[in-house]
Amino acid sequence: MRSSHKHSILFIALGIGLFGLFVSNICYGSIAIPAKEVLKSLLGQPASKDTWEYIILNYRLPKAITAVLVGMGLSMSGLLMQTLFRNPMAGPYVLGLSSGASLGVAFVILGAGFMPSFLIPLLLSNYGIVLASTIGSSSVLLLVLLVSQRLRDTMAILIIGLMFGSLTSAIVGTLTYFSSAEQLQKFTFWSLGNLGNLSWESVSILSLCVGIGLILSAFSIKPLNALLLGENYAKSMGLNYSKARMIIIFATSLLAGSITAFAGPIAFVGLAVPHIAKLTFQTSNHRILFWSTLLFGAGIMLVCDIFTQVPGTEVSLPINAVTSILGAPVVIWLLVRKQKMMG
């Protein structure tokens, strides 16, 4: 009872903290907006200034929602991969999805010179890049699903995913070698990740993809708990292992693929957040880890996005740099602390 009471308090604290971070994320930026005005806009009341209302509803609110979706989706796909492969270093992109998305975008941005001139403006638009990224990650997903149907060894799928990643990275490297400085700059900006360029239509599509991925993840909670003690134990408990593995891989692919398509490849979050949730709640039960990973993922992504905005200036740091700079020391500290507690 004491453990469940402690978990309840932690969940309430995380929920309150997440709401506070969501409002703070909308408040901070090149123009500071009072929290009272943000809350008025969120409740459907007009803000005191039209410019504030426009900034909140057309730029900062969709960006904050995107941060929540990205944090939840990447964190959950990281948890799924770490449990499925029983590997603490597994992340959402181990199946090569990020590399596939990068390859699709590289073909569009870096290979634009080889395409008909009338297609270039369409392909280099935001929707063209999202489409290219989606096609790239979906192609790798289909290959992984086909391979996973033929292979029984889960570790072999992990290795094949890494090989897909190496192959696509080699092709991207070749394309960059023959590209102009302008093309390289555009590709580099995409690869650093961006939460702020999404329209409400794009946020709606991303919400749908992440929502489906999270529902599939929720249905996988029982199989994930069974997999904690190994594949043979899970099968002895009556688990249809092939079906469960397929659902987990598809959910991860949908989450990581859609997020990479809309926000770019964002590092650290998927790898680190499941560890933070496990160490905070001191449990391996996925009924608890499912919700704690979602809350931590959303909160940490909002914090990282707040740090990208240098207050009072127009300077905006790349989200990928911030997630790594803030995240790596936290994970190292948590793992060292865990080791000391065990010692």
C-alpha positions as CSV (number, residue, x, y, z in Angstrom):
1,M,0.0,0.0,0.0
2,R,2.8,2.4,0.9
3,S,4.4,1.8,-2.6
4,S,1.1,2.5,-4.4
5,H,0.5,5.6,-2.2
6,K,4.0,6.9,-3.1
7,H,3.3,6.2,-6.8
8,S,0.0,8.2,-6.5
9,I,1.8,11.2,-5.0
10,L,4.5,11.0,-7.7
11,F,1.8,10.9,-10.5
12,I,0.0,13.9,-9.0
13,A,3.2,15.9,-8.8
14,L,4.1,15.0,-12.4
15,G,0.7,16.0,-13.6
16,I,0.8,19.4,-11.9
17,G,4.4,19.9,-13.0
18,L,3.5,19.1,-16.6
19,F,0.7,21.6,-16.6
20,G,3.0,24.3,-15.2
21,L,5.7,23.5,-17.8
22,F,3.1,23.6,-20.6
23,V,2.0,27.1,-19.6
24,S,5.6,28.2,-19.0
25,N,6.5,27.0,-22.5
26,I,3.9,29.2,-24.0
27,C,4.9,32.2,-21.8
28,Y,8.6,32.3,-22.7
29,G,10.2,33.4,-26.0
30,S,11.4,36.4,-27.8
31,I,8.3,38.2,-26.4
32,A,7.4,37.3,-22.8
33,I,3.7,36.8,-22.3
34,P,2.2,36.8,-18.7
35,A,0.9,33.5,-17.5
36,K,-2.5,35.0,-16.8
37,E,-2.9,36.0,-20.5
38,V,-1.8,32.5,-21.6
39,L,-4.5,30.9,-19.3
40,K,-7.1,33.3,-20.7
41,S,-6.3,32.3,-24.3
42,L,-6.3,28.6,-23.4
43,L,-9.8,29.0,-21.8
44,G,-11.1,30.6,-25.0
45,Q,-11.1,34.2,-23.7
46,P,-9.4,37.0,-25.7
47,A,-6.0,38.1,-24.5
48,S,-5.4,41.8,-23.5
49,K,-3.3,42.3,-26.7
50,D,-4.2,41.0,-30.2
51,T,-0.5,40.3,-30.9
52,W,-0.2,38.2,-27.8
53,E,-3.3,36.2,-28.8
54,Y,-2.0,35.7,-32.3
55,I,1.4,34.5,-31.0
56,I,-0.2,32.1,-28.5
57,L,-2.8,30.5,-30.8
58,N,-0.8,30.4,-34.1
59,Y,2.7,29.8,-32.9
60,R,3.4,28.9,-29.3
61,L,0.3,26.6,-28.6
62,P,1.0,24.3,-31.6
63,K,4.7,24.3,-30.7
64,A,3.9,23.3,-27.1
65,I,1.5,20.6,-28.2
66,T,4.1,19.3,-30.6
67,A,6.7,19.2,-27.8
68,V,4.2,17.1,-25.7
69,L,3.5,14.7,-28.6
70,V,7.2,14.3,-29.5
71,G,8.2,13.7,-25.9
72,M,5.5,11.2,-25.3
73,G,6.0,9.3,-28.6
74,L,9.8,9.0,-28.4
75,S,9.8,8.1,-24.7
76,M,7.2,5.4,-25.3
77,S,8.9,3.9,-28.3
78,G,12.2,3.9,-26.3
79,L,10.4,1.9,-23.5
80,L,9.0,-0.6,-26.0
81,M,12.3,-1.2,-27.7
82,Q,14.3,-1.6,-24.4
83,T,11.8,-4.2,-23.1
84,L,11.4,-6.0,-26.5
85,F,15.2,-6.3,-27.0
86,R,16.0,-6.5,-23.3
87,N,18.7,-3.9,-24.0
88,P,19.0,-0.7,-21.9
89,M,20.8,1.0,-24.8
90,A,17.9,0.4,-27.3
91,G,16.1,3.5,-28.5
92,P,13.3,4.4,-30.8
93,Y,15.6,4.6,-33.8
94,V,17.3,1.2,-33.5
95,L,15.2,-0.1,-36.3
96,G,16.7,2.3,-38.8
97,L,13.6,4.5,-39.0
98,S,15.5,7.8,-38.4
99,S,18.1,6.8,-41.0
100,G,15.3,6.0,-43.5
101,A,13.7,9.4,-42.9
102,S,17.0,11.1,-43.2
103,L,17.6,9.3,-46.5
104,G,14.2,10.4,-47.9
105,V,14.9,14.1,-46.9
106,A,18.5,13.8,-48.2
107,F,17.2,12.7,-51.7
108,V,14.9,15.7,-51.8
109,I,17.2,18.4,-50.4
110,L,20.6,17.2,-51.6
111,G,19.4,15.6,-54.8
112,A,17.2,18.5,-55.9
113,G,19.7,19.4,-58.6
114,F,19.0,16.2,-60.4
115,M,15.2,16.7,-60.5
116,P,13.0,18.6,-63.0
117,S,13.1,22.4,-62.1
118,F,9.3,22.6,-61.9
119,L,9.2,20.0,-59.1
120,I,11.9,21.6,-56.9
121,P,9.7,24.3,-55.1
122,L,7.1,21.6,-54.2
123,L,9.7,19.1,-53.0
124,L,11.6,21.7,-50.9
125,S,8.4,23.0,-49.2
126,N,7.7,21.9,-45.7
127,Y,5.1,19.3,-46.9
128,G,7.5,18.0,-49.5
129,I,10.1,17.4,-46.8
130,V,7.5,15.7,-44.5
131,L,6.4,13.5,-47.4
132,A,10.0,12.5,-48.2
133,S,10.7,11.7,-44.6
134,T,7.5,9.7,-44.2
135,I,8.3,7.7,-47.4
136,G,11.8,7.0,-46.2
137,S,10.9,5.8,-42.7
138,S,7.8,3.9,-44.0
139,S,10.1,2.0,-46.5
140,V,12.4,1.0,-43.8
141,L,9.4,0.0,-41.6
142,L,8.0,-2.3,-44.4
143,L,11.5,-3.9,-44.8
144,V,11.8,-4.5,-41.0
145,L,8.2,-5.9,-40.8
146,L,8.9,-8.3,-43.7
147,V,12.2,-9.4,-42.1
148,S,10.6,-9.8,-38.7
149,Q,8.0,-12.2,-40.1
150,R,10.8,-14.5,-41.4
151,L,13.2,-14.2,-38.4
152,R,12.4,-15.6,-35.0
153,D,15.5,-14.1,-33.3
154,T,14.6,-10.7,-31.9
155,M,18.3,-9.7,-31.7
156,A,18.7,-10.4,-35.4
157,I,16.0,-7.8,-36.1
158,L,18.0,-5.3,-34.0
159,I,21.2,-6.0,-36.0
160,I,19.3,-5.7,-39.3
161,G,17.8,-2.4,-38.1
162,L,21.4,-1.2,-37.4
163,M,22.6,-2.4,-40.8
164,F,19.7,-0.5,-42.5
165,G,20.9,2.6,-40.5
166,S,24.5,2.1,-41.7
167,L,23.5,1.6,-45.3
168,T,21.3,4.7,-45.4
169,S,23.9,6.8,-43.6
170,A,26.4,5.8,-46.3
171,I,24.1,6.9,-49.1
172,V,23.4,10.2,-47.2
173,G,27.1,10.7,-46.8
174,T,27.6,10.2,-50.6
175,L,24.9,12.7,-51.4
176,T,26.4,15.3,-49.0
177,Y,29.8,14.9,-50.7
178,F,28.3,16.1,-54.0
179,S,26.0,18.8,-52.6
180,S,26.3,22.6,-52.5
181,A,26.8,24.6,-49.3
182,E,23.2,25.9,-49.5
183,Q,21.8,22.3,-49.8
184,L,24.1,21.1,-46.9
185,Q,22.9,24.0,-44.7
186,K,19.2,23.2,-45.3
187,F,19.8,19.4,-44.6
188,T,21.7,20.3,-41.4
189,F,18.9,22.5,-40.1
190,W,16.4,19.6,-40.7
191,S,18.7,17.1,-38.9
192,L,18.9,19.4,-35.9
193,G,15.2,19.1,-35.3
194,N,12.5,21.7,-35.0
195,L,9.2,21.9,-33.1
196,G,8.1,25.3,-34.2
197,N,7.3,25.0,-37.9
198,L,4.1,23.0,-37.7
199,S,0.7,24.3,-38.8
200,W,-2.5,23.2,-37.0
201,E,-3.1,20.8,-39.9
202,S,0.3,19.2,-39.4
203,V,-0.2,19.0,-35.6
204,S,-3.6,17.2,-36.2
205,I,-1.9,14.6,-38.4
206,L,0.9,14.1,-35.9
207,S,-1.6,13.8,-33.1
208,L,-3.5,11.1,-34.9
209,C,-0.3,9.1,-35.6
210,V,1.0,9.4,-32.1
211,G,-2.4,8.6,-30.7
212,I,-2.7,5.4,-32.6
213,G,0.9,4.5,-31.6
214,L,0.1,5.1,-27.9
215,I,-3.1,3.0,-28.1
216,L,-1.2,0.1,-29.6
217,S,1.4,0.6,-26.8
218,A,-1.3,0.5,-24.1
219,F,-2.6,-2.8,-25.5
220,S,1.0,-4.1,-25.3
221,I,1.3,-3.5,-21.5
222,K,0.5,-7.1,-20.5
223,P,2.8,-8.7,-23.2
224,L,5.6,-6.3,-22.1
225,N,5.4,-7.4,-18.5
226,A,5.5,-11.0,-19.7
227,L,8.6,-10.3,-21.8
228,L,10.5,-9.0,-18.7
229,L,11.5,-12.5,-17.8
230,G,12.4,-13.5,-21.4
231,E,10.8,-14.9,-24.5
232,N,10.4,-18.5,-23.3
233,Y,8.7,-17.4,-20.1
234,A,6.3,-15.2,-22.0
235,K,5.4,-18.1,-24.3
236,S,4.9,-20.4,-21.3
237,M,2.4,-17.8,-20.0
238,G,0.4,-18.2,-23.2
239,L,1.6,-15.1,-25.0
240,N,1.4,-15.1,-28.8
241,Y,5.0,-13.9,-29.2
242,S,5.0,-13.2,-32.9
243,K,1.8,-11.2,-32.8
244,A,3.0,-9.2,-29.7
245,R,6.4,-8.5,-31.3
246,M,4.7,-7.3,-34.5
247,I,2.4,-4.9,-32.7
248,I,5.3,-3.5,-30.6
249,I,7.5,-3.0,-33.7
250,F,4.6,-1.4,-35.6
251,A,3.8,1.0,-32.7
252,T,7.4,2.0,-32.4
253,S,7.7,2.6,-36.1
254,L,4.5,4.7,-36.2
255,L,5.6,6.8,-33.3
256,A,9.2,7.3,-34.3
257,G,8.5,7.6,-38.0
258,S,5.8,10.2,-37.8
259,I,7.7,12.3,-35.2
260,T,10.9,12.2,-37.3
261,A,8.9,13.2,-40.4
262,F,7.3,16.3,-38.7
263,A,10.0,17.4,-36.2
264,G,13.2,15.9,-37.5
265,P,15.4,13.3,-35.8
266,I,15.5,14.2,-32.1
267,A,18.1,12.5,-29.9
268,F,18.4,11.4,-26.2
269,V,14.7,11.5,-25.2
270,G,13.7,8.0,-26.3
271,L,16.8,6.5,-24.8
272,A,16.9,8.3,-21.5
273,V,13.3,8.9,-20.4
274,P,12.4,5.2,-19.7
275,H,15.5,5.0,-17.4
276,I,14.5,8.1,-15.6
277,A,10.9,6.7,-15.1
278,K,12.2,3.4,-13.9
279,L,14.7,5.0,-11.4
280,T,12.1,7.4,-10.1
281,F,9.3,4.9,-9.6
282,Q,11.6,2.0,-8.6
283,T,9.5,-0.5,-10.6
284,S,9.6,-2.5,-13.8
285,N,5.8,-2.9,-14.0
286,H,4.7,-1.5,-17.3
287,R,1.2,-0.5,-16.0
288,I,3.1,2.2,-14.0
289,L,5.9,2.8,-16.5
290,F,3.5,3.4,-19.3
291,W,2.0,6.5,-17.7
292,S,5.2,7.7,-15.9
293,T,7.2,7.5,-19.2
294,L,4.5,9.6,-21.0
295,L,4.5,12.3,-18.3
296,F,8.3,12.4,-18.0
297,G,8.7,12.4,-21.7
298,A,6.3,15.3,-22.3
299,G,7.7,17.3,-19.3
300,I,11.4,16.9,-20.3
301,M,10.6,17.8,-23.9
302,L,8.8,21.0,-22.7
303,V,11.8,21.9,-20.5
304,C,14.2,21.4,-23.5
305,D,12.0,23.5,-25.7
306,I,12.0,26.3,-23.1
307,F,15.8,26.2,-23.1
308,T,15.9,26.6,-26.9
309,Q,14.3,30.0,-26.6
310,V,16.9,32.5,-25.3
311,P,14.6,34.9,-23.2
312,G,14.4,38.5,-24.6
313,T,16.1,37.7,-27.9
314,E,15.2,36.3,-31.3
315,V,17.9,33.6,-30.9
316,S,16.6,30.0,-31.0
317,L,18.9,27.0,-30.3
318,P,18.5,23.7,-32.1
319,I,16.3,21.3,-30.1
320,N,18.7,18.3,-30.7
321,A,21.6,20.2,-29.2
322,V,19.5,21.1,-26.1
323,T,18.1,17.6,-25.5
324,S,21.6,16.1,-25.6
325,I,23.3,18.8,-23.5
326,L,20.6,18.7,-20.8
327,G,19.9,15.0,-21.0
328,A,23.2,13.2,-21.0
329,P,24.5,14.5,-17.6
330,V,21.1,13.7,-16.0
331,V,21.2,10.1,-17.2
332,I,24.9,9.7,-16.1
333,W,24.0,11.1,-12.6
334,L,20.9,8.8,-12.3
335,L,22.9,5.7,-13.3
336,V,25.8,6.5,-10.9
337,R,23.3,7.1,-8.1
338,K,21.6,3.8,-8.9
339,Q,24.9,2.0,-8.8
340,K,25.8,3.6,-5.4
341,M,22.4,2.6,-4.0
342,M,22.9,-1.0,-5.2
343,G,26.5,-1.0,-3.8
